[in-house]
Amino acid sequence: MTAEVYVSGFGVFSAFGFGPEALNDGVFSGTPAFRPVTRFDVSHCRTGRAATYQGTGTGPAPGTADVAVACARQAIEMAGRPATAALPVVLATKLRAPSVEPESPAELTERVADELGLGRPRRTFVNACCAAANAIIHGAQMIRTGVSSAALVGGAFVVDRQAFSLFDAAQALAADGQLRPFDQDRQGVVLGDGGAMLLLESAESLRARGAVPLARLAGWAMTDDAFHVAQPHPEGSGVAAAVTQALHRAGIGPDELTYVNAHGTGTALNDTTEAAGLHTALGPYTKEVFVSGTKSTTGHALEAGGALEAVITLLAMRSSVLPPTAALRRPDTRNPLRHVSVPQEADVPYALSLNSSVGGVNSAILMARA
């Protein structure tokens, strides 16, 4: 018998700040966090803007490990469950060049776990934009199969010179400094600081300590369309498969889905294929399902994006308010979606967080009311 998986706590960070209140003020109001980059020189780059955390305006930006530890502590405190040596951690983080950062991703995970006094296994995901979503899914599978009764999962990313320069060299950054998912006038990606850690638990673990869950992870899926090393399948086959499999695992049909937090990078290839995949998976119900791309406010947090957006999706479900796609003026007309362009009140029994990455990798996490 497999165990059901619940979220009992979370911690979250973005350019808006730490904690869910900061997301409410920014993401859920549709206010982008994009501003001039000051933490390193961008004078030679295509754009000089990103969604970067300003803090108090003094001192250096928090490091990746700082973000992961802070979010983990938020999650543990919210859940009311002590951090123990029996609690495994699954962390998504950036794959760094040794010349830039001597500490490997696995070593960073070890440092975070040691600082928090966590146990094993300690696992690390680095597969770009799906890394944090895959970390969440891996932790959920550990609980569902009885490997562990709980797991601390998520990811952390802070905009740095290496990532910014790589995206600039690829001419992937939006020259106008705005990330506009599904808009015909989009110009590309804008990077953003981000991180989130979620405490996942089995029903038995929650009952044993009399805790109340925030949401249930009803279904999930990881797929790969195996089409191209960088480009997604033009018909969005991998996206469609991920959505379909997540719904199937949950035992629901597309008619029961209310909201999708899309990957929505503001690039033509991603947006068009993602929309096509949603049409394939949802069929005639596509016109009924609300869709928004919250990278339009937070920026693209790369390896941490899936965790940040999973928390945003959870908050949308619990508040019955859907976050908008900011600056959406001229939506794509091919494979049209039911876009959320202003904050929208809606009853949300089921919500999906969707991510895609290079190599045709896709992930879908379906949340349900607890």
VEXDREN-2710 file (C-alpha; in Angstrom, 1 decimal):
% VEXDREN-2710
k/r/px/py/pz
1/MET/0.0/0.0/0.0
2/THR/1.4/3.4/-1.0
3/ALA/1.3/6.4/1.3
4/GLU/-0.3/9.7/0.4
5/VAL/2.0/12.7/0.5
6/TYR/1.2/16.1/2.1
7/VAL/2.8/19.5/2.5
8/SER/3.0/20.4/6.1
9/GLY/5.2/23.5/5.9
10/PHE/7.2/25.7/3.5
11/GLY/9.7/28.5/3.4
12/VAL/10.1/30.8/0.4
13/PHE/12.4/33.5/-1.0
14/SER/12.2/35.7/-4.0
15/ALA/13.3/39.1/-5.1
16/PHE/10.3/40.4/-3.1
17/GLY/11.9/39.0/0.1
18/PHE/11.5/36.1/2.5
19/GLY/8.2/34.5/3.4
20/PRO/4.7/34.3/1.8
21/GLU/3.7/37.8/2.7
22/ALA/6.3/39.1/0.3
23/LEU/4.9/37.0/-2.5
24/ASN/1.4/38.3/-1.7
25/ASP/2.6/41.9/-2.1
26/GLY/4.5/41.2/-5.4
27/VAL/3.4/38.0/-7.3
28/PHE/-0.3/38.1/-6.4
29/SER/-0.6/41.8/-7.1
30/GLY/1.1/41.4/-10.5
31/THR/4.0/43.7/-9.7
32/PRO/7.3/42.7/-11.4
33/ALA/10.5/42.7/-9.3
34/PHE/12.8/43.6/-12.2
35/ARG/15.4/46.3/-11.5
36/PRO/18.9/47.2/-12.5
37/VAL/21.6/44.7/-11.5
38/THR/24.1/46.2/-9.1
39/ARG/25.8/43.1/-7.6
40/PHE/28.1/42.7/-10.6
41/ASP/29.1/44.5/-13.8
42/VAL/26.5/44.2/-16.6
43/SER/27.6/47.1/-18.8
44/HIS/28.6/44.7/-21.6
45/CYS/25.4/42.7/-21.5
46/ARG/22.2/42.7/-23.7
47/THR/20.2/43.9/-20.7
48/GLY/21.1/45.1/-17.2
49/ARG/18.0/44.0/-15.4
50/ALA/17.0/41.1/-13.3
51/ALA/14.7/40.3/-10.3
52/THR/17.3/40.7/-7.5
53/TYR/16.7/40.9/-3.8
54/GLN/17.7/44.2/-2.4
55/GLY/17.3/43.4/1.3
56/THR/18.2/46.4/3.5
57/GLY/20.3/47.8/0.7
58/THR/23.5/47.1/2.6
59/GLY/25.9/44.2/2.6
60/PRO/26.3/41.4/0.0
61/ALA/23.4/39.4/-1.5
62/PRO/22.6/36.1/0.4
63/GLY/24.4/33.1/-1.0
64/THR/22.7/29.9/-2.3
65/ALA/23.3/28.1/1.0
66/ASP/22.0/31.0/3.0
67/VAL/18.7/31.0/1.0
68/ALA/18.3/27.2/1.3
69/VAL/18.9/27.2/5.1
70/ALA/16.6/30.2/5.7
71/CYS/13.8/28.6/3.6
72/ALA/14.3/25.2/5.3
73/ARG/14.0/26.8/8.8
74/GLN/10.8/28.6/7.7
75/ALA/9.4/25.3/6.5
76/ILE/10.3/23.4/9.7
77/GLU/8.9/26.2/11.9
78/MET/5.7/26.4/9.9
79/ALA/5.2/22.6/10.1
80/GLY/6.0/22.5/13.8
81/ARG/8.2/19.4/13.2
82/PRO/11.7/19.5/14.7
83/ALA/14.6/19.0/12.3
84/THR/16.1/15.6/13.2
85/ALA/18.7/13.3/11.9
86/ALA/15.9/11.1/10.6
87/LEU/14.8/13.8/8.1
88/PRO/16.3/13.5/4.6
89/VAL/16.9/16.5/2.3
90/VAL/16.7/16.8/-1.5
91/LEU/18.1/20.0/-2.8
92/ALA/18.2/21.6/-6.3
93/THR/20.9/24.0/-7.0
94/LYS/23.1/25.4/-9.8
95/LEU/25.9/23.3/-11.5
96/ARG/28.9/25.6/-11.1
97/ALA/32.2/25.7/-12.9
98/PRO/35.1/24.8/-10.5
99/SER/36.8/28.0/-11.6
100/VAL/33.9/30.1/-10.4
101/GLU/32.8/28.1/-7.3
102/PRO/35.0/25.4/-5.7
103/GLU/32.1/23.9/-3.8
104/SER/30.2/21.3/-5.8
105/PRO/26.4/21.1/-5.7
106/ALA/26.6/17.9/-3.6
107/GLU/28.9/19.6/-1.1
108/LEU/26.5/22.5/-0.9
109/THR/23.7/20.1/0.0
110/GLU/25.9/18.5/2.7
111/ARG/26.7/21.9/4.1
112/VAL/23.0/22.9/4.3
113/ALA/22.1/19.6/5.9
114/ASP/24.9/19.7/8.4
115/GLU/23.9/23.3/9.4
116/LEU/20.3/22.2/10.0
117/GLY/21.2/18.9/11.7
118/LEU/19.4/16.8/9.0
119/GLY/20.0/13.1/8.2
120/ARG/20.2/11.0/5.1
121/PRO/19.8/10.4/2.3
122/ARG/21.0/13.8/1.1
123/ARG/20.4/14.2/-2.6
124/THR/21.1/16.9/-5.1
125/PHE/19.4/17.8/-8.5
126/VAL/21.1/20.1/-11.0
127/ASN/19.0/19.5/-14.2
128/ALA/18.4/23.2/-14.9
129/CYS/14.8/24.5/-14.9
130/CYS/13.2/21.2/-13.7
131/ALA/15.7/20.6/-10.9
132/ALA/13.6/21.8/-7.9
133/ALA/10.4/20.2/-9.3
134/ASN/12.3/16.9/-9.7
135/ALA/13.6/17.3/-6.1
136/ILE/10.0/17.7/-4.9
137/ILE/8.9/14.7/-6.9
138/HIS/11.8/12.6/-5.6
139/GLY/11.0/13.4/-2.0
140/ALA/7.3/12.6/-2.7
141/GLN/8.3/9.2/-4.1
142/MET/10.4/8.5/-1.1
143/ILE/7.4/9.0/1.1
144/ARG/4.9/7.2/-1.1
145/THR/7.1/4.1/-1.3
146/GLY/7.8/4.0/2.4
147/VAL/11.5/4.9/2.3
148/SER/10.9/7.8/4.6
149/SER/7.9/9.3/6.5
150/ALA/9.0/12.9/5.7
151/ALA/11.5/14.8/3.5
152/LEU/12.7/18.4/3.2
153/VAL/12.8/19.2/-0.5
154/GLY/13.3/22.3/-2.7
155/GLY/15.9/24.5/-4.3
156/ALA/17.8/27.8/-4.2
157/PHE/19.2/30.1/-6.8
158/VAL/20.8/33.5/-6.6
159/VAL/21.5/35.5/-9.7
160/ASP/25.2/35.6/-10.3
161/ARG/27.7/36.7/-12.9
162/GLN/28.1/33.2/-14.3
163/ALA/24.4/32.5/-15.0
164/PHE/23.8/36.1/-16.2
165/SER/26.7/35.9/-18.7
166/LEU/25.7/32.5/-20.0
167/PHE/22.1/33.7/-20.8
168/ASP/23.4/36.9/-22.2
169/ALA/25.9/35.1/-24.5
170/ALA/23.0/32.9/-25.7
171/GLN/21.0/36.1/-26.5
172/ALA/18.2/34.7/-24.3
173/LEU/17.8/37.7/-22.1
174/ALA/15.0/40.1/-22.8
175/ALA/16.5/43.4/-24.1
176/ASP/13.6/45.4/-22.6
177/GLY/14.1/43.8/-19.2
178/GLN/10.6/42.4/-19.0
179/LEU/9.6/38.7/-19.0
180/ARG/6.3/38.4/-20.9
181/PRO/5.0/34.8/-21.0
182/PHE/2.6/34.1/-23.9
183/ASP/2.7/37.6/-25.2
184/GLN/3.4/38.2/-28.9
185/ASP/5.8/41.1/-27.9
186/ARG/8.0/39.0/-25.6
187/GLN/11.7/39.4/-26.0
188/GLY/13.1/36.6/-23.8
189/VAL/14.1/35.6/-20.2
190/VAL/14.8/37.8/-17.2
191/LEU/16.6/36.0/-14.4
192/GLY/15.5/36.2/-10.8
193/ASP/16.6/35.3/-7.3
194/GLY/14.5/32.5/-5.8
195/GLY/14.2/29.6/-3.4
196/ALA/11.8/27.4/-1.6
197/MET/11.8/24.4/0.7
198/LEU/8.8/22.3/1.4
199/LEU/8.4/19.8/4.2
200/LEU/6.6/16.7/2.9
201/GLU/5.1/14.2/5.2
202/SER/3.0/11.0/5.1
203/ALA/-0.5/11.0/6.6
204/GLU/0.8/8.7/9.3
205/SER/3.5/11.1/10.2
206/LEU/1.0/14.0/10.5
207/ARG/-1.4/11.9/12.6
208/ALA/1.3/10.9/15.0
209/ARG/2.0/14.5/15.9
210/GLY/-1.6/15.9/15.4
211/ALA/-0.5/18.2/12.6
212/VAL/-2.8/19.6/9.9
213/PRO/-1.4/19.6/6.3
214/LEU/-1.5/22.6/4.0
215/ALA/-2.1/20.6/0.8
216/ARG/-1.8/17.2/-0.7
217/LEU/0.5/16.2/-3.5
218/ALA/-2.1/14.4/-5.5
219/GLY/0.0/13.5/-8.6
220/TRP/3.2/14.2/-10.4
221/ALA/5.2/13.2/-13.5
222/MET/8.6/13.6/-15.1
223/THR/8.9/13.2/-18.9
224/ASP/11.4/13.8/-21.7
225/ASP/10.3/14.2/-25.3
226/ALA/13.8/13.3/-26.5
227/PHE/13.5/15.7/-29.4
228/HIS/16.5/18.0/-29.3
229/VAL/19.3/18.9/-26.9
230/ALA/17.9/22.4/-26.3
231/GLN/14.6/22.9/-28.2
232/PRO/11.3/21.4/-26.9
233/HIS/9.2/19.2/-29.2
234/PRO/7.2/21.7/-31.4
235/GLU/3.9/20.0/-30.5
236/GLY/4.7/20.0/-26.8
237/SER/4.5/16.2/-26.5
238/GLY/6.6/16.0/-23.4
239/VAL/4.5/18.7/-21.7
240/ALA/1.3/16.9/-22.6
241/ALA/2.6/13.6/-21.3
242/ALA/3.6/15.2/-18.0
243/VAL/0.2/16.8/-17.5
244/THR/-1.7/13.6/-18.5
245/GLN/0.4/11.4/-16.3
246/ALA/0.1/13.7/-13.2
247/LEU/-3.7/13.8/-13.6
248/HIS/-3.8/10.0/-14.1
249/ARG/-1.8/9.4/-10.9
250/ALA/-4.2/11.6/-9.0
251/GLY/-7.2/9.8/-10.5
252/ILE/-8.8/12.9/-11.9
253/GLY/-9.7/14.1/-15.4
254/PRO/-8.8/17.5/-17.0
255/ASP/-12.4/18.6/-16.2
256/GLU/-11.5/18.8/-12.5
257/LEU/-8.4/21.0/-12.9
258/THR/-8.8/24.7/-12.1
259/TYR/-5.4/26.3/-12.5
260/VAL/-2.0/25.8/-14.1
261/ASN/1.1/27.8/-13.1
262/ALA/2.9/27.5/-16.4
263/HIS/6.6/27.4/-17.0
264/GLY/6.2/30.5/-19.2
265/THR/9.7/31.7/-19.8
266/GLY/8.7/34.5/-22.3
267/THR/10.5/32.8/-25.2
268/ALA/8.7/31.8/-28.4
269/LEU/9.9/28.2/-28.3
270/ASN/8.8/27.5/-24.7
271/ASP/5.6/29.5/-24.8
272/THR/4.2/28.0/-28.0
273/THR/5.1/24.4/-27.3
274/GLU/3.8/24.6/-23.7
275/ALA/0.5/26.0/-24.9
276/ALA/0.3/23.2/-27.6
277/GLY/1.0/20.6/-24.9
278/LEU/-1.7/22.0/-22.6
279/HIS/-4.2/21.8/-25.5
280/THR/-3.3/18.2/-26.2
281/ALA/-3.5/17.2/-22.5
282/LEU/-6.6/19.2/-21.6
283/GLY/-8.5/19.0/-24.8
284/PRO/-11.9/20.8/-24.8
285/TYR/-11.3/21.7/-21.1
286/THR/-8.4/24.0/-22.0
287/LYS/-10.7/26.9/-22.3
288/GLU/-11.9/26.3/-18.7
289/VAL/-8.6/26.1/-17.0
290/PHE/-7.0/29.3/-15.7
291/VAL/-3.3/29.7/-16.7
292/SER/-0.7/32.2/-15.5
293/GLY/3.1/32.6/-15.8
294/THR/4.5/34.0/-12.5
295/LYS/8.0/34.3/-13.9
296/SER/6.6/37.6/-15.2
297/THR/6.9/38.9/-11.7
298/THR/9.6/36.8/-10.0
299/GLY/11.9/36.3/-13.0
300/HIS/13.3/32.9/-13.9
301/ALA/14.9/31.3/-10.8
302/LEU/16.4/28.5/-12.9
303/GLU/17.1/25.4/-10.8
304/ALA/14.9/26.8/-7.9
305/GLY/12.0/27.8/-10.1
306/GLY/10.0/24.7/-9.7
307/ALA/10.0/25.0/-5.9
308/LEU/9.2/28.7/-5.9
309/GLU/6.3/28.1/-8.3
310/ALA/5.1/25.1/-6.3
311/VAL/4.7/27.4/-3.3
312/ILE/3.0/30.1/-5.4
313/THR/0.6/27.4/-6.6
314/LEU/-0.1/26.2/-3.1
315/LEU/-0.8/29.8/-2.0
316/ALA/-3.2/30.3/-4.9
317/MET/-5.1/27.2/-3.9
318/ARG/-5.3/28.1/-0.2
319/SER/-6.2/31.8/-0.8
320/SER/-8.6/31.2/-3.7
321/VAL/-6.8/34.0/-5.5
322/LEU/-4.9/33.3/-8.8
323/PRO/-1.7/35.3/-9.5
324/PRO/-1.7/37.1/-12.8
325/THR/0.7/37.1/-15.8
326/ALA/2.1/40.6/-15.5
327/ALA/2.3/42.8/-18.6
328/LEU/0.3/40.5/-20.8
329/ARG/-1.0/42.8/-23.5
330/ARG/-1.2/40.7/-26.7
331/PRO/-1.7/37.0/-26.0
332/ASP/-0.7/34.4/-28.5
333/THR/-3.6/33.5/-30.8
334/ARG/-2.3/30.1/-31.7
335/ASN/-3.4/27.5/-29.1
336/PRO/-5.0/30.2/-26.9
337/LEU/-5.2/29.8/-23.2
338/ARG/-7.5/31.2/-20.4
339/HIS/-4.9/33.7/-19.2
340/VAL/-5.1/35.3/-15.7
341/SER/-4.1/38.9/-16.5
342/VAL/-5.3/40.5/-13.2
343/PRO/-5.6/38.9/-9.8
344/GLN/-8.5/36.5/-10.1
345/GLU/-10.7/34.9/-7.4
346/ALA/-11.4/31.3/-8.0
347/ASP/-12.2/28.1/-6.1
348/VAL/-9.2/25.9/-6.6
349/PRO/-9.6/22.2/-5.6
350/TYR/-6.8/21.1/-7.9
351/ALA/-3.8/23.1/-9.2
352/LEU/-0.9/22.2/-11.4
353/SER/2.7/23.5/-11.4
354/LEU/4.4/22.9/-14.7
355/ASN/8.1/23.2/-15.6
356/SER/10.3/22.4/-18.6
357/SER/14.0/22.3/-19.2
358/VAL/16.7/21.8/-21.9
359/GLY/16.8/18.4/-23.4
360/GLY/13.1/18.1/-23.6
361/VAL/12.7/17.5/-19.8
362/ASN/9.3/18.3/-18.3
363/SER/7.8/18.0/-14.8
364/ALA/4.2/18.4/-13.5
365/ILE/3.2/18.6/-9.8
366/LEU/-0.5/18.4/-9.1
367/MET/-1.7/19.8/-5.7
368/ALA/-5.1/19.2/-4.1
369/ARG/-6.8/20.5/-1.0
370/ALA/-5.8/18.6/2.0
END
